[in-house]
Amino acid sequence: MSTAKNKNEEEVDLGSLFVIIGKGFKNFFNFIGSIFKGIFHFLIITLLFFKEHLLKIIVAGLLGFIFGAYLDYNKGGYL
């Protein structure tokens, strides 16, 4: 009887082993998916910011370019 009991304790149920392995893969792929979801969320938020403030960015860049060209043309260099 003791040998049968030891044999049962040593055996691993393959069904539960596959369930554990499946949960591990599921958690791993969910983790990778959450990383990509975060990256794409950041990308969308950045694009929405540029969409809302595009005119301000263009005006600031244009003013900076004009001011820099003026300083370079007059050989003033830096302020």
mmCIF file of the N, C-alpha and C atoms, coordinates in Angstrom:
data_MODEL
# 
_entry.id   MODEL 
# 
loop_
_atom_site.group_PDB 
_atom_site.id 
_atom_site.type_symbol 
_atom_site.label_atom_id 
_atom_site.label_alt_id 
_atom_site.label_comp_id 
_atom_site.label_asym_id 
_atom_site.label_entity_id 
_atom_site.label_seq_id 
_atom_site.pdbx_PDB_ins_code 
_atom_site.Cartn_x 
_atom_site.Cartn_y 
_atom_site.Cartn_z 
_atom_site.occupancy 
_atom_site.B_iso_or_equiv 
_atom_site.pdbx_formal_charge 
_atom_site.auth_seq_id 
_atom_site.auth_comp_id 
_atom_site.auth_asym_id 
_atom_site.auth_atom_id 
_atom_site.pdbx_PDB_model_num 
ATOM 1   N N  . MET A 1 1  ? 0.816  -1.182 0.000   1.00 0.00 ? 1  MET A N  1 
ATOM 2   C CA . MET A 1 1  ? 0.000  0.000  0.000   1.00 0.00 ? 1  MET A CA 1 
ATOM 3   C C  . MET A 1 1  ? 0.864  1.251  0.000   1.00 0.00 ? 1  MET A C  1 
ATOM 4   N N  . SER A 1 2  ? 1.967  1.205  0.736   1.00 0.00 ? 2  SER A N  1 
ATOM 5   C CA . SER A 1 2  ? 2.807  2.392  0.808   1.00 0.00 ? 2  SER A CA 1 
ATOM 6   C C  . SER A 1 2  ? 3.479  2.686  -0.533  1.00 0.00 ? 2  SER A C  1 
ATOM 7   N N  . THR A 1 3  ? 3.787  1.653  -1.323  1.00 0.00 ? 3  THR A N  1 
ATOM 8   C CA . THR A 1 3  ? 4.394  1.894  -2.635  1.00 0.00 ? 3  THR A CA 1 
ATOM 9   C C  . THR A 1 3  ? 3.381  2.503  -3.588  1.00 0.00 ? 3  THR A C  1 
ATOM 10  N N  . ALA A 1 4  ? 2.151  2.105  -3.515  1.00 0.00 ? 4  ALA A N  1 
ATOM 11  C CA . ALA A 1 4  ? 1.113  2.673  -4.375  1.00 0.00 ? 4  ALA A CA 1 
ATOM 12  C C  . ALA A 1 4  ? 0.875  4.126  -4.012  1.00 0.00 ? 4  ALA A C  1 
ATOM 13  N N  . LYS A 1 5  ? 0.912  4.424  -2.706  1.00 0.00 ? 5  LYS A N  1 
ATOM 14  C CA . LYS A 1 5  ? 0.711  5.811  -2.265  1.00 0.00 ? 5  LYS A CA 1 
ATOM 15  C C  . LYS A 1 5  ? 1.872  6.689  -2.729  1.00 0.00 ? 5  LYS A C  1 
ATOM 16  N N  . ASN A 1 6  ? 3.111  6.202  -2.627  1.00 0.00 ? 6  ASN A N  1 
ATOM 17  C CA . ASN A 1 6  ? 4.277  6.955  -3.085  1.00 0.00 ? 6  ASN A CA 1 
ATOM 18  C C  . ASN A 1 6  ? 4.227  7.180  -4.588  1.00 0.00 ? 6  ASN A C  1 
ATOM 19  N N  . LYS A 1 7  ? 3.756  6.182  -5.331  1.00 0.00 ? 7  LYS A N  1 
ATOM 20  C CA . LYS A 1 7  ? 3.678  6.295  -6.768  1.00 0.00 ? 7  LYS A CA 1 
ATOM 21  C C  . LYS A 1 7  ? 2.657  7.360  -7.158  1.00 0.00 ? 7  LYS A C  1 
ATOM 22  N N  . ASN A 1 8  ? 1.543  7.445  -6.464  1.00 0.00 ? 8  ASN A N  1 
ATOM 23  C CA . ASN A 1 8  ? 0.526  8.450  -6.753  1.00 0.00 ? 8  ASN A CA 1 
ATOM 24  C C  . ASN A 1 8  ? 1.017  9.855  -6.431  1.00 0.00 ? 8  ASN A C  1 
ATOM 25  N N  . GLU A 1 9  ? 1.805  10.003 -5.394  1.00 0.00 ? 9  GLU A N  1 
ATOM 26  C CA . GLU A 1 9  ? 2.326  11.317 -5.029  1.00 0.00 ? 9  GLU A CA 1 
ATOM 27  C C  . GLU A 1 9  ? 3.360  11.806 -6.036  1.00 0.00 ? 9  GLU A C  1 
ATOM 28  N N  . GLU A 1 10 ? 4.094  10.929 -6.658  1.00 0.00 ? 10 GLU A N  1 
ATOM 29  C CA . GLU A 1 10 ? 5.125  11.304 -7.605  1.00 0.00 ? 10 GLU A CA 1 
ATOM 30  C C  . GLU A 1 10 ? 4.571  11.623 -8.983  1.00 0.00 ? 10 GLU A C  1 
ATOM 31  N N  . GLU A 1 11 ? 3.409  11.087 -9.296  1.00 0.00 ? 11 GLU A N  1 
ATOM 32  C CA . GLU A 1 11 ? 2.821  11.338 -10.602 1.00 0.00 ? 11 GLU A CA 1 
ATOM 33  C C  . GLU A 1 11 ? 2.294  12.766 -10.674 1.00 0.00 ? 11 GLU A C  1 
ATOM 34  N N  . VAL A 1 12 ? 2.458  13.367 -11.835 1.00 0.00 ? 12 VAL A N  1 
ATOM 35  C CA . VAL A 1 12 ? 1.969  14.717 -12.063 1.00 0.00 ? 12 VAL A CA 1 
ATOM 36  C C  . VAL A 1 12 ? 0.826  14.625 -13.059 1.00 0.00 ? 12 VAL A C  1 
ATOM 37  N N  . ASP A 1 13 ? -0.268 15.237 -12.736 1.00 0.00 ? 13 ASP A N  1 
ATOM 38  C CA . ASP A 1 13 ? -1.407 15.251 -13.647 1.00 0.00 ? 13 ASP A CA 1 
ATOM 39  C C  . ASP A 1 13 ? -1.072 16.161 -14.821 1.00 0.00 ? 13 ASP A C  1 
ATOM 40  N N  . LEU A 1 14 ? -1.053 15.598 -16.031 1.00 0.00 ? 14 LEU A N  1 
ATOM 41  C CA . LEU A 1 14 ? -0.656 16.370 -17.203 1.00 0.00 ? 14 LEU A CA 1 
ATOM 42  C C  . LEU A 1 14 ? -1.657 17.471 -17.507 1.00 0.00 ? 14 LEU A C  1 
ATOM 43  N N  . GLY A 1 15 ? -2.902 17.258 -17.211 1.00 0.00 ? 15 GLY A N  1 
ATOM 44  C CA . GLY A 1 15 ? -3.918 18.284 -17.451 1.00 0.00 ? 15 GLY A CA 1 
ATOM 45  C C  . GLY A 1 15 ? -3.645 19.532 -16.641 1.00 0.00 ? 15 GLY A C  1 
ATOM 46  N N  . SER A 1 16 ? -3.356 19.368 -15.349 1.00 0.00 ? 16 SER A N  1 
ATOM 47  C CA . SER A 1 16 ? -3.065 20.538 -14.513 1.00 0.00 ? 16 SER A CA 1 
ATOM 48  C C  . SER A 1 16 ? -1.731 21.176 -14.904 1.00 0.00 ? 16 SER A C  1 
ATOM 49  N N  . LEU A 1 17 ? -0.770 20.360 -15.345 1.00 0.00 ? 17 LEU A N  1 
ATOM 50  C CA . LEU A 1 17 ? 0.505  20.908 -15.797 1.00 0.00 ? 17 LEU A CA 1 
ATOM 51  C C  . LEU A 1 17 ? 0.319  21.783 -17.034 1.00 0.00 ? 17 LEU A C  1 
ATOM 52  N N  . PHE A 1 18 ? -0.496 21.307 -17.988 1.00 0.00 ? 18 PHE A N  1 
ATOM 53  C CA . PHE A 1 18 ? -0.761 22.102 -19.192 1.00 0.00 ? 18 PHE A CA 1 
ATOM 54  C C  . PHE A 1 18 ? -1.550 23.362 -18.864 1.00 0.00 ? 18 PHE A C  1 
ATOM 55  N N  . VAL A 1 19 ? -2.432 23.291 -17.877 1.00 0.00 ? 19 VAL A N  1 
ATOM 56  C CA . VAL A 1 19 ? -3.184 24.482 -17.461 1.00 0.00 ? 19 VAL A CA 1 
ATOM 57  C C  . VAL A 1 19 ? -2.224 25.514 -16.889 1.00 0.00 ? 19 VAL A C  1 
ATOM 58  N N  . ILE A 1 20 ? -1.282 25.090 -16.082 1.00 0.00 ? 20 ILE A N  1 
ATOM 59  C CA . ILE A 1 20 ? -0.298 26.005 -15.486 1.00 0.00 ? 20 ILE A CA 1 
ATOM 60  C C  . ILE A 1 20 ? 0.581  26.616 -16.579 1.00 0.00 ? 20 ILE A C  1 
ATOM 61  N N  . ILE A 1 21 ? 1.037  25.781 -17.524 1.00 0.00 ? 21 ILE A N  1 
ATOM 62  C CA . ILE A 1 21 ? 1.856  26.290 -18.622 1.00 0.00 ? 21 ILE A CA 1 
ATOM 63  C C  . ILE A 1 21 ? 1.043  27.260 -19.477 1.00 0.00 ? 21 ILE A C  1 
ATOM 64  N N  . GLY A 1 22 ? -0.215 26.923 -19.727 1.00 0.00 ? 22 GLY A N  1 
ATOM 65  C CA . GLY A 1 22 ? -1.084 27.808 -20.511 1.00 0.00 ? 22 GLY A CA 1 
ATOM 66  C C  . GLY A 1 22 ? -1.290 29.148 -19.833 1.00 0.00 ? 22 GLY A C  1 
ATOM 67  N N  . LYS A 1 23 ? -1.482 29.142 -18.515 1.00 0.00 ? 23 LYS A N  1 
ATOM 68  C CA . LYS A 1 23 ? -1.628 30.405 -17.783 1.00 0.00 ? 23 LYS A CA 1 
ATOM 69  C C  . LYS A 1 23 ? -0.347 31.226 -17.839 1.00 0.00 ? 23 LYS A C  1 
ATOM 70  N N  . GLY A 1 24 ? 0.786  30.543 -17.804 1.00 0.00 ? 24 GLY A N  1 
ATOM 71  C CA . GLY A 1 24 ? 2.064  31.255 -17.911 1.00 0.00 ? 24 GLY A CA 1 
ATOM 72  C C  . GLY A 1 24 ? 2.207  31.947 -19.256 1.00 0.00 ? 24 GLY A C  1 
ATOM 73  N N  . PHE A 1 25 ? 1.894  31.221 -20.345 1.00 0.00 ? 25 PHE A N  1 
ATOM 74  C CA . PHE A 1 25 ? 1.943  31.832 -21.670 1.00 0.00 ? 25 PHE A CA 1 
ATOM 75  C C  . PHE A 1 25 ? 0.951  32.974 -21.800 1.00 0.00 ? 25 PHE A C  1 
ATOM 76  N N  . LYS A 1 26 ? -0.243 32.781 -21.250 1.00 0.00 ? 26 LYS A N  1 
ATOM 77  C CA . LYS A 1 26 ? -1.268 33.824 -21.320 1.00 0.00 ? 26 LYS A CA 1 
ATOM 78  C C  . LYS A 1 26 ? -0.795 35.083 -20.604 1.00 0.00 ? 26 LYS A C  1 
ATOM 79  N N  . ASN A 1 27 ? -0.229 34.930 -19.416 1.00 0.00 ? 27 ASN A N  1 
ATOM 80  C CA . ASN A 1 27 ? 0.282  36.086 -18.677 1.00 0.00 ? 27 ASN A CA 1 
ATOM 81  C C  . ASN A 1 27 ? 1.436  36.758 -19.420 1.00 0.00 ? 27 ASN A C  1 
ATOM 82  N N  . PHE A 1 28 ? 2.302  35.970 -20.019 1.00 0.00 ? 28 PHE A N  1 
ATOM 83  C CA . PHE A 1 28 ? 3.438  36.514 -20.763 1.00 0.00 ? 28 PHE A CA 1 
ATOM 84  C C  . PHE A 1 28 ? 2.968  37.337 -21.956 1.00 0.00 ? 28 PHE A C  1 
ATOM 85  N N  . PHE A 1 29 ? 2.034  36.780 -22.746 1.00 0.00 ? 29 PHE A N  1 
ATOM 86  C CA . PHE A 1 29 ? 1.548  37.510 -23.911 1.00 0.00 ? 29 PHE A CA 1 
ATOM 87  C C  . PHE A 1 29 ? 0.687  38.705 -23.523 1.00 0.00 ? 29 PHE A C  1 
ATOM 88  N N  . ASN A 1 30 ? -0.027 38.616 -22.407 1.00 0.00 ? 30 ASN A N  1 
ATOM 89  C CA . ASN A 1 30 ? -0.767 39.778 -21.915 1.00 0.00 ? 30 ASN A CA 1 
ATOM 90  C C  . ASN A 1 30 ? 0.193  40.897 -21.511 1.00 0.00 ? 30 ASN A C  1 
ATOM 91  N N  . PHE A 1 31 ? 1.333  40.526 -20.923 1.00 0.00 ? 31 PHE A N  1 
ATOM 92  C CA . PHE A 1 31 ? 2.342  41.512 -20.548 1.00 0.00 ? 31 PHE A CA 1 
ATOM 93  C C  . PHE A 1 31 ? 2.915  42.204 -21.782 1.00 0.00 ? 31 PHE A C  1 
ATOM 94  N N  . ILE A 1 32 ? 3.255  41.417 -22.806 1.00 0.00 ? 32 ILE A N  1 
ATOM 95  C CA . ILE A 1 32 ? 3.786  42.003 -24.042 1.00 0.00 ? 32 ILE A CA 1 
ATOM 96  C C  . ILE A 1 32 ? 2.718  42.877 -24.698 1.00 0.00 ? 32 ILE A C  1 
ATOM 97  N N  . GLY A 1 33 ? 1.480  42.412 -24.695 1.00 0.00 ? 33 GLY A N  1 
ATOM 98  C CA . GLY A 1 33 ? 0.384  43.202 -25.252 1.00 0.00 ? 33 GLY A CA 1 
ATOM 99  C C  . GLY A 1 33 ? 0.194  44.510 -24.523 1.00 0.00 ? 33 GLY A C  1 
ATOM 100 N N  . SER A 1 34 ? 0.339  44.501 -23.201 1.00 0.00 ? 34 SER A N  1 
ATOM 101 C CA . SER A 1 34 ? 0.192  45.747 -22.439 1.00 0.00 ? 34 SER A CA 1 
ATOM 102 C C  . SER A 1 34 ? 1.325  46.720 -22.742 1.00 0.00 ? 34 SER A C  1 
ATOM 103 N N  . ILE A 1 35 ? 2.518  46.213 -23.028 1.00 0.00 ? 35 ILE A N  1 
ATOM 104 C CA . ILE A 1 35 ? 3.632  47.086 -23.415 1.00 0.00 ? 35 ILE A CA 1 
ATOM 105 C C  . ILE A 1 35 ? 3.312  47.781 -24.736 1.00 0.00 ? 35 ILE A C  1 
ATOM 106 N N  . PHE A 1 36 ? 2.866  46.999 -25.741 1.00 0.00 ? 36 PHE A N  1 
ATOM 107 C CA . PHE A 1 36 ? 2.511  47.594 -27.027 1.00 0.00 ? 36 PHE A CA 1 
ATOM 108 C C  . PHE A 1 36 ? 1.333  48.553 -26.885 1.00 0.00 ? 36 PHE A C  1 
ATOM 109 N N  . LYS A 1 37 ? 0.379  48.208 -26.046 1.00 0.00 ? 37 LYS A N  1 
ATOM 110 C CA . LYS A 1 37 ? -0.772 49.086 -25.833 1.00 0.00 ? 37 LYS A CA 1 
ATOM 111 C C  . LYS A 1 37 ? -0.318 50.418 -25.241 1.00 0.00 ? 37 LYS A C  1 
ATOM 112 N N  . GLY A 1 38 ? 0.626  50.388 -24.316 1.00 0.00 ? 38 GLY A N  1 
ATOM 113 C CA . GLY A 1 38 ? 1.160  51.611 -23.736 1.00 0.00 ? 38 GLY A CA 1 
ATOM 114 C C  . GLY A 1 38 ? 1.912  52.456 -24.754 1.00 0.00 ? 38 GLY A C  1 
ATOM 115 N N  . ILE A 1 39 ? 2.694  51.791 -25.604 1.00 0.00 ? 39 ILE A N  1 
ATOM 116 C CA . ILE A 1 39 ? 3.444  52.519 -26.639 1.00 0.00 ? 39 ILE A CA 1 
ATOM 117 C C  . ILE A 1 39 ? 2.490  53.196 -27.614 1.00 0.00 ? 39 ILE A C  1 
ATOM 118 N N  . PHE A 1 40 ? 1.472  52.460 -28.074 1.00 0.00 ? 40 PHE A N  1 
ATOM 119 C CA . PHE A 1 40 ? 0.523  53.034 -29.020 1.00 0.00 ? 40 PHE A CA 1 
ATOM 120 C C  . PHE A 1 40 ? -0.315 54.125 -28.379 1.00 0.00 ? 40 PHE A C  1 
ATOM 121 N N  . HIS A 1 41 ? -0.635 53.970 -27.094 1.00 0.00 ? 41 HIS A N  1 
ATOM 122 C CA . HIS A 1 41 ? -1.380 55.014 -26.386 1.00 0.00 ? 41 HIS A CA 1 
ATOM 123 C C  . HIS A 1 41 ? -0.555 56.299 -26.335 1.00 0.00 ? 41 HIS A C  1 
ATOM 124 N N  . PHE A 1 42 ? 0.736  56.186 -26.025 1.00 0.00 ? 42 PHE A N  1 
ATOM 125 C CA . PHE A 1 42 ? 1.618  57.348 -25.998 1.00 0.00 ? 42 PHE A CA 1 
ATOM 126 C C  . PHE A 1 42 ? 1.701  57.996 -27.376 1.00 0.00 ? 42 PHE A C  1 
ATOM 127 N N  . LEU A 1 43 ? 1.790  57.175 -28.422 1.00 0.00 ? 43 LEU A N  1 
ATOM 128 C CA . LEU A 1 43 ? 1.856  57.694 -29.787 1.00 0.00 ? 43 LEU A CA 1 
ATOM 129 C C  . LEU A 1 43 ? 0.583  58.462 -30.147 1.00 0.00 ? 43 LEU A C  1 
ATOM 130 N N  . ILE A 1 44 ? -0.568 57.925 -29.799 1.00 0.00 ? 44 ILE A N  1 
ATOM 131 C CA . ILE A 1 44 ? -1.843 58.585 -30.102 1.00 0.00 ? 44 ILE A CA 1 
ATOM 132 C C  . ILE A 1 44 ? -1.963 59.890 -29.332 1.00 0.00 ? 44 ILE A C  1 
ATOM 133 N N  . ILE A 1 45 ? -1.592 59.890 -28.055 1.00 0.00 ? 45 ILE A N  1 
ATOM 134 C CA . ILE A 1 45 ? -1.655 61.110 -27.245 1.00 0.00 ? 45 ILE A CA 1 
ATOM 135 C C  . ILE A 1 45 ? -0.726 62.173 -27.823 1.00 0.00 ? 45 ILE A C  1 
ATOM 136 N N  . THR A 1 46 ? 0.469  61.774 -28.265 1.00 0.00 ? 46 THR A N  1 
ATOM 137 C CA . THR A 1 46 ? 1.413  62.721 -28.868 1.00 0.00 ? 46 THR A CA 1 
ATOM 138 C C  . THR A 1 46 ? 0.863  63.304 -30.162 1.00 0.00 ? 46 THR A C  1 
ATOM 139 N N  . LEU A 1 47 ? 0.279  62.452 -30.999 1.00 0.00 ? 47 LEU A N  1 
ATOM 140 C CA . LEU A 1 47 ? -0.300 62.949 -32.249 1.00 0.00 ? 47 LEU A CA 1 
ATOM 141 C C  . LEU A 1 47 ? -1.474 63.889 -31.995 1.00 0.00 ? 47 LEU A C  1 
ATOM 142 N N  . LEU A 1 48 ? -2.294 63.590 -30.991 1.00 0.00 ? 48 LEU A N  1 
ATOM 143 C CA . LEU A 1 48 ? -3.404 64.481 -30.657 1.00 0.00 ? 48 LEU A CA 1 
ATOM 144 C C  . LEU A 1 48 ? -2.894 65.832 -30.155 1.00 0.00 ? 48 LEU A C  1 
ATOM 145 N N  . PHE A 1 49 ? -1.789 65.816 -29.399 1.00 0.00 ? 49 PHE A N  1 
ATOM 146 C CA . PHE A 1 49 ? -1.198 67.067 -28.927 1.00 0.00 ? 49 PHE A CA 1 
ATOM 147 C C  . PHE A 1 49 ? -0.737 67.916 -30.106 1.00 0.00 ? 49 PHE A C  1 
ATOM 148 N N  . PHE A 1 50 ? -0.023 67.283 -31.050 1.00 0.00 ? 50 PHE A N  1 
ATOM 149 C CA . PHE A 1 50 ? 0.448  68.035 -32.218 1.00 0.00 ? 50 PHE A CA 1 
ATOM 150 C C  . PHE A 1 50 ? -0.714 68.523 -33.069 1.00 0.00 ? 50 PHE A C  1 
ATOM 151 N N  . LYS A 1 51 ? -1.787 67.757 -33.149 1.00 0.00 ? 51 LYS A N  1 
ATOM 152 C CA . LYS A 1 51 ? -2.948 68.176 -33.921 1.00 0.00 ? 51 LYS A CA 1 
ATOM 153 C C  . LYS A 1 51 ? -3.588 69.422 -33.314 1.00 0.00 ? 51 LYS A C  1 
ATOM 154 N N  . GLU A 1 52 ? -3.681 69.453 -31.987 1.00 0.00 ? 52 GLU A N  1 
ATOM 155 C CA . GLU A 1 52 ? -4.312 70.579 -31.311 1.00 0.00 ? 52 GLU A CA 1 
ATOM 156 C C  . GLU A 1 52 ? -3.437 71.832 -31.324 1.00 0.00 ? 52 GLU A C  1 
ATOM 157 N N  . HIS A 1 53 ? -2.118 71.676 -31.274 1.00 0.00 ? 53 HIS A N  1 
ATOM 158 C CA . HIS A 1 53 ? -1.205 72.810 -31.131 1.00 0.00 ? 53 HIS A CA 1 
ATOM 159 C C  . HIS A 1 53 ? -0.335 73.027 -32.362 1.00 0.00 ? 53 HIS A C  1 
ATOM 160 N N  . LEU A 1 54 ? -0.773 72.542 -33.509 1.00 0.00 ? 54 LEU A N  1 
ATOM 161 C CA . LEU A 1 54 ? 0.045  72.629 -34.717 1.00 0.00 ? 54 LEU A CA 1 
ATOM 162 C C  . LEU A 1 54 ? 0.308  74.079 -35.117 1.00 0.00 ? 54 LEU A C  1 
ATOM 163 N N  . LEU A 1 55 ? -0.689 74.908 -35.047 1.00 0.00 ? 55 LEU A N  1 
ATOM 164 C CA . LEU A 1 55 ? -0.518 76.311 -35.437 1.00 0.00 ? 55 LEU A CA 1 
ATOM 165 C C  . LEU A 1 55 ? 0.481  77.013 -34.519 1.00 0.00 ? 55 LEU A C  1 
ATOM 166 N N  . LYS A 1 56 ? 0.395  76.766 -33.223 1.00 0.00 ? 56 LYS A N  1 
ATOM 167 C CA . LYS A 1 56 ? 1.331  77.377 -32.270 1.00 0.00 ? 56 LYS A CA 1 
ATOM 168 C C  . LYS A 1 56 ? 2.764  76.910 -32.525 1.00 0.00 ? 56 LYS A C  1 
ATOM 169 N N  . ILE A 1 57 ? 2.926  75.634 -32.833 1.00 0.00 ? 57 ILE A N  1 
ATOM 170 C CA . ILE A 1 57 ? 4.264  75.094 -33.094 1.00 0.00 ? 57 ILE A CA 1 
ATOM 171 C C  . ILE A 1 57 ? 4.845  75.695 -34.368 1.00 0.00 ? 57 ILE A C  1 
ATOM 172 N N  . ILE A 1 58 ? 4.021  75.831 -35.397 1.00 0.00 ? 58 ILE A N  1 
ATOM 173 C CA . ILE A 1 58 ? 4.493  76.419 -36.656 1.00 0.00 ? 58 ILE A CA 1 
ATOM 174 C C  . ILE A 1 58 ? 4.882  77.879 -36.453 1.00 0.00 ? 58 ILE A C  1 
ATOM 175 N N  . VAL A 1 59 ? 4.054  78.648 -35.733 1.00 0.00 ? 59 VAL A N  1 
ATOM 176 C CA . VAL A 1 59 ? 4.352  80.062 -35.497 1.00 0.00 ? 59 VAL A CA 1 
ATOM 177 C C  . VAL A 1 59 ? 5.630  80.206 -34.676 1.00 0.00 ? 59 VAL A C  1 
ATOM 178 N N  . ALA A 1 60 ? 5.792  79.394 -33.640 1.00 0.00 ? 60 ALA A N  1 
ATOM 179 C CA . ALA A 1 60 ? 7.003  79.468 -32.813 1.00 0.00 ? 60 ALA A CA 1 
ATOM 180 C C  . ALA A 1 60 ? 8.240  79.101 -33.629 1.00 0.00 ? 60 ALA A C  1 
ATOM 181 N N  . GLY A 1 61 ? 8.144  78.072 -34.468 1.00 0.00 ? 61 GLY A N  1 
ATOM 182 C CA . GLY A 1 61 ? 9.271  77.691 -35.305 1.00 0.00 ? 61 GLY A CA 1 
ATOM 183 C C  . GLY A 1 61 ? 9.615  78.761 -36.324 1.00 0.00 ? 61 GLY A C  1 
ATOM 184 N N  . LEU A 1 62 ? 8.593  79.369 -36.911 1.00 0.00 ? 62 LEU A N  1 
ATOM 185 C CA . LEU A 1 62 ? 8.817  80.420 -37.896 1.00 0.00 ? 62 LEU A CA 1 
ATOM 186 C C  . LEU A 1 62 ? 9.463  81.650 -37.254 1.00 0.00 ? 62 LEU A C  1 
ATOM 187 N N  . LEU A 1 63 ? 8.959  82.040 -36.066 1.00 0.00 ? 63 LEU A N  1 
ATOM 188 C CA . LEU A 1 63 ? 9.563  83.181 -35.365 1.00 0.00 ? 63 LEU A CA 1 
ATOM 189 C C  . LEU A 1 63 ? 11.009 82.892 -34.972 1.00 0.00 ? 63 LEU A C  1 
ATOM 190 N N  . GLY A 1 64 ? 11.263 81.678 -34.517 1.00 0.00 ? 64 GLY A N  1 
ATOM 191 C CA . GLY A 1 64 ? 12.631 81.293 -34.167 1.00 0.00 ? 64 GLY A CA 1 
ATOM 192 C C  . GLY A 1 64 ? 13.553 81.314 -35.369 1.00 0.00 ? 64 GLY A C  1 
ATOM 193 N N  . PHE A 1 65 ? 13.058 80.837 -36.500 1.00 0.00 ? 65 PHE A N  1 
ATOM 194 C CA . PHE A 1 65 ? 13.855 80.846 -37.720 1.00 0.00 ? 65 PHE A CA 1 
ATOM 195 C C  . PHE A 1 65 ? 14.152 82.273 -38.167 1.00 0.00 ? 65 PHE A C  1 
ATOM 196 N N  . ILE A 1 66 ? 13.141 83.140 -38.132 1.00 0.00 ? 66 ILE A N  1 
ATOM 197 C CA . ILE A 1 66 ? 13.330 84.537 -38.560 1.00 0.00 ? 66 ILE A CA 1 
ATOM 198 C C  . ILE A 1 66 ? 14.306 85.247 -37.626 1.00 0.00 ? 66 ILE A C  1 
ATOM 199 N N  . PHE A 1 67 ? 14.143 85.074 -36.319 1.00 0.00 ? 67 PHE A N  1 
ATOM 200 C CA . PHE A 1 67 ? 15.031 85.716 -35.353 1.00 0.00 ? 67 PHE A CA 1 
ATOM 201 C C  . PHE A 1 67 ? 16.463 85.203 -35.502 1.00 0.00 ? 67 PHE A C  1 
ATOM 202 N N  . GLY A 1 68 ? 16.628 83.889 -35.695 1.00 0.00 ? 68 GLY A N  1 
ATOM 203 C CA . GLY A 1 68 ? 17.964 83.318 -35.881 1.00 0.00 ? 68 GLY A CA 1 
ATOM 204 C C  . GLY A 1 68 ? 18.612 83.798 -37.166 1.00 0.00 ? 68 GLY A C  1 
ATOM 205 N N  . ALA A 1 69 ? 17.829 83.882 -38.237 1.00 0.00 ? 69 ALA A N  1 
ATOM 206 C CA . ALA A 1 69 ? 18.372 84.376 -39.504 1.00 0.00 ? 69 ALA A CA 1 
ATOM 207 C C  . ALA A 1 69 ? 18.759 85.835 -39.377 1.00 0.00 ? 69 ALA A C  1 
ATOM 208 N N  . TYR A 1 70 ? 17.963 86.628 -38.663 1.00 0.00 ? 70 TYR A N  1 
ATOM 209 C CA . TYR A 1 70 ? 18.280 88.046 -38.454 1.00 0.00 ? 70 TYR A CA 1 
ATOM 210 C C  . TYR A 1 70 ? 19.586 88.197 -37.682 1.00 0.00 ? 70 TYR A C  1 
ATOM 211 N N  . LEU A 1 71 ? 19.746 87.428 -36.598 1.00 0.00 ? 71 LEU A N  1 
ATOM 212 C CA . LEU A 1 71 ? 20.985 87.501 -35.815 1.00 0.00 ? 71 LEU A CA 1 
ATOM 213 C C  . LEU A 1 71 ? 22.179 87.036 -36.644 1.00 0.00 ? 71 LEU A C  1 
ATOM 214 N N  . ASP A 1 72 ? 22.007 86.003 -37.434 1.00 0.00 ? 72 ASP A N  1 
ATOM 215 C CA . ASP A 1 72 ? 23.110 85.509 -38.248 1.00 0.00 ? 72 ASP A CA 1 
ATOM 216 C C  . ASP A 1 72 ? 23.454 86.504 -39.360 1.00 0.00 ? 72 ASP A C  1 
ATOM 217 N N  . TYR A 1 73 ? 22.446 87.138 -39.931 1.00 0.00 ? 73 TYR A N  1 
ATOM 218 C CA . TYR A 1 73 ? 22.676 88.108 -40.984 1.00 0.00 ? 73 TYR A CA 1 
ATOM 219 C C  . TYR A 1 73 ? 23.425 89.347 -40.478 1.00 0.00 ? 73 TYR A C  1 
ATOM 220 N N  . ASN A 1 74 ? 23.112 89.761 -39.280 1.00 0.00 ? 74 ASN A N  1 
ATOM 221 C CA . ASN A 1 74 ? 23.773 90.928 -38.691 1.00 0.00 ? 74 ASN A CA 1 
ATOM 222 C C  . ASN A 1 74 ? 25.050 90.568 -37.959 1.00 0.00 ? 74 ASN A C  1 
ATOM 223 N N  . LYS A 1 75 ? 25.463 89.330 -38.007 1.00 0.00 ? 75 LYS A N  1 
ATOM 224 C CA . LYS A 1 75 ? 26.671 88.824 -37.354 1.00 0.00 ? 75 LYS A CA 1 
ATOM 225 C C  . LYS A 1 75 ? 26.672 89.129 -35.846 1.00 0.00 ? 75 LYS A C  1 
ATOM 226 N N  . GLY A 1 76 ? 25.498 89.206 -35.278 1.00 0.00 ? 76 GLY A N  1 
ATOM 227 C CA . GLY A 1 76 ? 25.394 89.471 -33.842 1.00 0.00 ? 76 GLY A CA 1 
ATOM 228 C C  . GLY A 1 76 ? 25.681 88.217 -33.027 1.00 0.00 ? 76 GLY A C  1 
ATOM 229 N N  . GLY A 1 77 ? 25.499 87.098 -33.627 1.00 0.00 ? 77 GLY A N  1 
ATOM 230 C CA . GLY A 1 77 ? 25.721 85.846 -32.917 1.00 0.00 ? 77 GLY A CA 1 
ATOM 231 C C  . GLY A 1 77 ? 24.678 85.675 -31.833 1.00 0.00 ? 77 GLY A C  1 
ATOM 232 N N  . TYR A 1 78 ? 25.143 85.378 -30.644 1.00 0.00 ? 78 TYR A N  1 
ATOM 233 C CA . TYR A 1 78 ? 24.227 85.176 -29.518 1.00 0.00 ? 78 TYR A CA 1 
ATOM 234 C C  . TYR A 1 78 ? 23.950 86.494 -28.833 1.00 0.00 ? 78 TYR A C  1 
ATOM 235 N N  . LEU A 1 79 ? 22.855 86.503 -28.095 1.00 0.00 ? 79 LEU A N  1 
ATOM 236 C CA . LEU A 1 79 ? 22.493 87.728 -27.359 1.00 0.00 ? 79 LEU A CA 1 
ATOM 237 C C  . LEU A 1 79 ? 23.508 87.981 -26.307 1.00 0.00 ? 79 LEU A C  1 
# 
